[in-house]
Every structure is written in C-alpha cells, then in structure tokens.
C-alpha cells in the first residue's frame, strides 16, 4: 500500500516490526547474495556489443563497464545456434543446439573463460541467459524419445507462438530434467559463471526450477537468479529466483510517457504490487532490454523526451535497475536480432547520466533492494503531473536490554521529484519532517524546507540525498 509522509512521521514514535525493518549496514543480512542489494545489472548482447561481436572484443570494454558502475553482467545466450529453421543468416541466440557448446561466432571456450576471469578479477559477477523451455529443432536432444513435445498425429516437433526455429521441451520426462540440470552445472562448476537469467521462466514448471536451483546452491550458495516472468513472480521467487521482470511497471511507464495514463497510475501499480508479490522478491526495473529494443523500439521511440526521467525513476524506486547494451551511449536504433549490428560509442552526456545514477545507488543504502533498503514513501503534492517520493533508512539504536529499536533520526534519505509531463509545472511539496540540507545528484547543495514550492521544466527530474 502507498505510504504517505504523514504515515512516515508516525513511524518515528514506534518500533517497526516488519520484513522491511532496516538495520545497520554491518549487521544486515538478506535472503539474496549480498552483492545484489545495491547492484546494477547490465545486459550484454555479445553479437552487437562491439563491431567484432566477440568475447575478446567485449573483454576490452570491461574497464568501460567498470567505469560506468555496473556490478552484474548478464550475458545473452552464448551457445551454438541451430541451423534447421534458423531465422536470418545468423539465427536467434534462443535457438540453442547444444547447451554445453560455444557459439563460434563469438569465439572459443578459451576466449570466454579469459573474458570471465578478467571480469571476476575486476569485481563483476557474470550470469548466463539460460533457455530451458526449448531447444533448436536440430539439437541432439530431439533424438531422445520423449524429451520434446510432438504432434500426436504427425509426430512433428511442436513450437510455441511464432517461434518456428525452436522445439518445446517436455518436463514430464525426468531424464531430460536431469540432463538440463547437468548442463547448468557445467556452466557453474566447470566454466565458473555466477548464476542465470532464465528465459520465459514461467513456461517451465516451477518445481523444476525449485529442484534445480536448490541443487546448484548446495555448491554455489552465492549464485544469483533472474526469472523472465512476472505473472508467476510470487511463486518463482519463493525459493528458486532472486529477481523477476517488472513488465507491468514498464508498461505503465511507457503509457505515462505517452500521455495515455495519469501519473497516479504509477502509485496504483505500487499499491497493488505490494500485495501480490512477496516483499523479498527483487523487481528488475528497466526502460529497455533486448526484446523491447528490437521489437517494440528504443526508449526514445516509446518514451520520447521522458526517457531520461524514467531512467532515473528506475533507480529511485525499489528493485534493481537494468542497463541494456548501448543505452549508456544513447542507442537510438533497434538492434538487429538475427543479423550483425552495432552502435557508435559517443554521447558522453548519456554515459555520465548512468554513471551518476549508479553512484547514487551505490552510496545510498536507502536505495538497496527490498528488505535491506527502504520502502517507497509518497510525498504528497498538489500537482497530478508530479511524482514525488522518498526512500528513508532509519538509524537503529540499542535500548537498555541491548535490543535494536528504531531511532529518532534518519541515517539516509533520498528524495525523488519527477515532472512526468511535457509542460512546465509548479508544485508544492509537503516535506515536513524531511527538512534539511541535501546534495542534488548533480553535486550541488540544496535545502529542503517544511513546504517546498518548485518549478520543473518539461520532463525535468530532481534527486536529492543526504
């Protein structure tokens, strides 16, 4: 449910007993890997990330990603692509022929292992896009009886949707399940990746994910998992997955940017999401990804001049922000999906924007994901075009019994004020209880009073922290 400023002030007089109760940083322990709580995830499209489209070329740009402030690198599928039914000349990464192979388009196993070693030495975590729902129709697995769904009349392999380059796997077959788990072990045990982003995770039985992830965590307890799903997010994140896709929020962001929904729709979404998904489940927040960019358009096509404001928005709200390949350089075209493509590395302003937002996330514990960070609080205002919010982390104090209780001061405060309209707006913010000196994300000092009146240019946004 939404939490207003008046509600926040009331909390100062009582001790909170909830899963969101903040603790001192040195005492915090969550249900997810520690690195994920203030992490930023970057989706790396190897084919399009560099003009060469190889592991070796991508490795040369790891310092660039480090300078950007990325923590987790999500590699799109790296395995050999099937030939039968292939789309385009190069095919889809998601039509995998052999789970334990390497796509020679990108390089060799040795090339990737060198990339991974370098990434780990630089402090990155690397997760692999895992396609467990289907294989390519010319996969060796299609020769195993009962491993795929087939038409009962023709015996032909079955496909889903318009994915004519794939064959759907049959999870009623335990031998296939065992082989899938062993393939996942190969990448973790032998290659050394740090987890998985699982493609169309909701199409695969939840009990498989629970079984497989539990087995993998016996030897890799610090692995990180992302489910491409939202409809089953509450179930998938019960034990198998750390994070899910914020598709619904993404849809609302697009509609608000296009003037088709009011700003209030965002608050309505958060109120509903708070009741439908477990509080520990991390939502991945994004303005683009490989599907959106290639099939629905760039964030500039979908959001227009609101794109920067919504990029900043994804850092202030609870969850983990995603940067897709090229967004840091203002990628302004739809990357080819089945052919080679690339993008120029310019637009220093856009790189600096994401760099500043990543620094904001890393240096403000109130913005940590879910149970270790702060809930999202609403700052009331008098203008329906303005979204104003706060993330507040409270100092925990020790009472006479040595118990940790809520203190009377905030250890960290982040305020976000967004003009989600194409017109200049003046707004009065009810900031009683949040008065004081802050630093704007631009580095300038700013003072917030009891009731602030500010004017924002079209699509302008402000983030203050202290």
N, C-alpha and C positions, 0 to 999 in steps of 0.2 A: 504494500500500500504506500501511497505517497506520504512523505514526512515533511511537514511544513516547518518554518523557522520557529513558530510558537511551540511546536512539539519538541524541537531540539532544546529550547531553553528549559523546558520542563524536565528534560532528562538530566540536567545538571544537578538536580536536587535528589536524585535517586540512584541506586546502584542497578546497572543493567545486568540482566541475566539472560543472555541470548547467544546464539552462534555467531553473532556479529560483534561481540564484545571485544574491543581492541586491547592489545597488551603491549608492553614494552617490546621493542624490536628484538632484543636479545632473548626474550622469553617466548616469542611467537613460534608456534608450530602448527602447520596446517595439514590438510589431507592430501595436498598436491606437492610435487617437488618444489623445494624452496626457490629455485631459480625461476619458477613460473609466476610467482606472485607479483613481481614488478617487471616481468619480461615483456619484450616486444617481439612479435613473430614476423618473419619475412618469408614470403612465398617466392622461391627461386625457380623460375622456368628456364632450365638449362639450355634448351634449344634457342631461346630468344634473349637470354641474359647478356650475351656477348655476340659480336659479329661471327666469331668462330663457332659458338654453340657447343663448347666442350668443357669437360671438367677442368682441364688445365687452364683454360682461359678464365673460367669462373673463379678459380683459385687466386688468380692475380688481382681480383677485385674484392677479396675478403677484407683487406685493410679499409677499403671504401665503406663496406658494410659495418665494420667496427667503428669507424669514424661517425657513421650515421647513428649508431646507438642500438643496433639490432642485437638480440640475445639468442633467439631460436631461429634457425634456418630450416624451413620446410621445403624439402626437395620434391618437386613433382616426379612422377614415376621415372625410374632410371633403367628399367629392364628392356630386353629385346621386344620389339613390337611385331605382332603377327603380320603376315603378308596377305593371307586369304581375307577378302572383303575389306582390305585396307582403304581408308579414306585419304584422299590426296596422295601425294607422292611419298610423303614421309610417315603418314599414319598418326593415329592417336596414341598418346602415352598410356592411355587407359585400356588399350587392347593388348594385354601382355601375353607373350608367347611362352616365356619361361621365367618363373618368379626368382630364380637364383642366377640369372644372367645379367649382363650389362649391355645396354644399347651401344653398339659400336659407333653410332652417330655422335655420341658424347665422349667416347674414349674407352679405355680398358678398365678392368678391375683395379689394376695398379694405379691408374690415374685417379680413380675415385678415392681409393684408400689414401693416396697422398693428399688429395683435397680435404678429406675428413680429418686426417692427422693434423694438418695445418689449421683447420677450423677449430679443432679441440685445443690446440696449443694457444690459440687466440682467445679462448674462453667461450666459444659458441657451443650451443647444443644443436645437433642436426637430427631432424626427424624425416622419415621417408613416407611419401604418399603410397598407401597400400590399397590395392584393388582386389578385394576379397569377394566381390559379388559375381565376377565373371572373368573369363579368360578370352584370349583371341580364339577364333574357331579352329586355327591350326596348331593350337597348343597340344603338347604331348598328352596332357591330361584328358583330352577329348577321346583318347583311345581306351581309357579305363571305363569299364562298364558301370553305369550308374553315377558317375561323377558330375554329369551335367543333366539339365532338363532337356527332354526331347519331345517332339510332337508324337502323340500316341498313335497317329495314323501313318505318318511318313517316316518317322524315326529321325527327322532332321533336328539339328540343334536349335534350341529356342533362344530368341533375342528379346530384349526389352525396348520399349519405346521405338525410336528410330535408330537405335544403336546396332546397325547391321554389321558392324565389324567385331561383335562380341558374341560369346555363348555363355548363358547363365549357369552358374554352378548350383549343384543340388546338395544342400546342407542336411539332407536326410541320410547322407552317406558318411559314415564315420571314418572310413579310410581317407576320403577326401579331406575331412576336417583335420585328421592327423597330419596329412601332407601339408595343409595350409599352415598349421602351427609350426611344423618343422621348417618351412620356408621363412617364416617370421623369425624363428630362432637363428637361421643362417645369417640374416642381416644384423641381428643384435649380437650374437655370440662370436661370429667369425669376422664380420665387417666392422661392427662397433658403433652402429648408429644409436641414437638416444631415445627413440620412440617412433610413433606412427601417426600420420594423419590418414584416417580411413575413409576411403571413397564410398559414397552412398551407404553409409554405415547402417541406416535404418532398413535397408533392403536385406541385410544379413541378419539371421536370428540372433537376438540379444544373448541367448545362452551360449552361443559360440564365443562372442566377444568376452563374456564374463569368464568362461573357461580358459580361453587363450591368454587374455591379459593377466589373469591370476597366475598362470603357469610362467609367463615371461617375467613377472615381477618377483618370482622366487629368486631369480638370479640377477634381475635388473630392477631393484626397488625404486630407483630414481628415474625410471622411464616416464616420458610424457606422451599423452594420447589425446588426439583431437578427432571427434566424430563429425563427418559431414552430414549433419542431421539436426533438426530442431523438433520435429513432431514427436519423436521418442526421446527427447533430451533427458527428461526426468528419469527414465528407466536406464538409458545408456550410461548416464553419469553416476548411477548408483554405486558401481564398483569398477566398471570397465574403462570409462573415459574421464579425463580431466576437464575437457572443454568441448563445447558444441558450437554450431554455427548460429549467429544471430540473424537469420534470414528475415524474420518478421520485422525486427527493428530496422534492418537495411531497407526493406520495402517502405516503411513509414518515412525514413529519412529521404528517400527519393521523392515520395509524394509531397512531403512538406517543401522540399526544394523546388518542386514544380508548381507549387501553389494549389495543389489538389487536396491537401489536408491541412487543418489548422495545427499550430504548434502544440495545442493541447493534446493532440493525438499521441505525441511522444510520452507525455505524462500518463496517459491512459494505458499505453503499452507497458510502461514500467510497473504500474499498479497491478496489471494482470500478470506480468512475468514473475513478480514477487510471489504469486500464489500458485503458479503452475510448474515452476522448475525449482528443484532443490537449491537452497541458498549456497551450497558449496560448489555447484556447477558453474564453471567459468564460461561466460559467453564470449565468443570471438566477435569483436566489433570491426567493421570494415566498410570502406566506401568502394572497394573494388576487389576482385580476385580473378583467377583465370577464366572462370565461367562468365562472370559479369562483363569483363573487358571484351572477350572475344564475341560473345553472343548478344549481350544487351547494350554494350557501348561503354566507353570510358566514363569516369566520374564526371568529366566535363560535359559529355553528352547528356548524362542523366541528371546531373545536379547543377550544371551551369556555373554561375558565379558563386553558388553556395558550397562548392566542393571543398574549399579550404576550411570554411566554418564547420562543415560536418566532419572533416578530418580531425580537427581539434576536438570536436564533440566526442569522437570515439576514444579519446584519451582521458576525458574528464569523467565519463560515466563508468560504472563498474564493469569489469571484464578485462579482456586483453586486446589491444589494438593490433591489427594486421596491416602490413605494407606489402602490396603486390609488386612484382618485378616492374621496374620503370616508374612507379608512382613518385619516387623521390626525385625524378627528373621530369616530372610533369608529362608523362607519357600521354600523348594526345591522339593516338590512333588504336584501333582494335588489332591486337597482335594476331597474326595468322595462327590457326590451331593445328593444321595438318601440313604446313609448309614452313620453310625457314623465314624468319623475320628478325628484326632487331629494332633498336631505338637509339637516338643520339643522347649522349650524356652531357646535357647542358642544363639550363635553368637552375642556377645556383640558389636563387631565392627559394625554390621548392625543396631543395636538399636541406637548406637551413631551417625551413619550417619543420620538417620531420625531425631534424636533429634537435631542435629546441623542444619539440613535443616529447621526444624520447628522454631528453634530460629532465624534463618536468616529471615524467613518470618515475624515473629512477631516483629522484631526490625528494619525492613527497610520499611518505608511507601511507598517507590517507588514500592515495590512489591505488594502493595494492589491490589485487584481485580478491573479491569475495570476502571470506571470513577473516582475513588478516587486514583488510582495508576498512574503509568507512562505507556505510550505506549511502545512497544518494538522497540528499535532502533538498526539498524545494524551497527556494527563496521567493516569497510572494512578490508580485509586482503588478502594476496597473496597466500593462500593455500586452495584449494577447499575442503579439508578434515576437515577444521576447521570452526566451527560455533561460531562466536563472536558477542556478543550483549551487550546492555546497557539498564538499566531502570533508568530514571533520573527524580527526583522530584525537581521542582524549587521553591525557596522561593518567596512568594508573598509579594510585598511591597505596601504601601499606597502612592498614589500621593497627590498633593495639594488639590484635590477635595474629598479626602477620599476614592477614588476608589482603589480596589485591582488590581495591574498590575503585570506582570512578572518581577521578579527581575533579577539581573545580576549574581546571584550565584545559585549553586545547593544546596538544603538542604540535599539531599540524592542521592547517586549514587551506583548502583550495576552493576558490570561487570561480564559477564559470558563467559568463553572461553572453548570450548569443542572439543576435538580431537575425532571425530566420525569415527575412523578407527583403525584397528588392527596393524598399523605400527607407529613407532616413527615419529613425524612430527615437522618440524621447521617452524615457521610462523612469518611474520612481520605484526604487527597490527597498523592501523592508529588511534592513540589515541590522536591526537592533540585536545586540549580542555578538555581532561579528565585527564591531568597530575596531579600528587599529591600523597599523602600518603594514602594508603588503609590498611584494615585488611583483610587477607585471611580468608576463612571460617574455616580454621584450627587454627586460632588465631594468626598467625604470621603476622608481619607488612610487607608491600611490597610497593615499589614505582613504579608508572607508569610514563613513560616518553612520549615525543611527538610521538615517533615512537618506539614501543617496539618489540624486537625480542626475542621470547621464543621457547623452545623446549619442546614438550609434549610427554610423553610415550604413548604407545598404550592405547586408551580409557581413557586417563587422562583428567581431567577437573579441572578448577580453577574458583572460585567465589571470587571476591573482593568487599568490600563495604566500604563506608565512609559517 
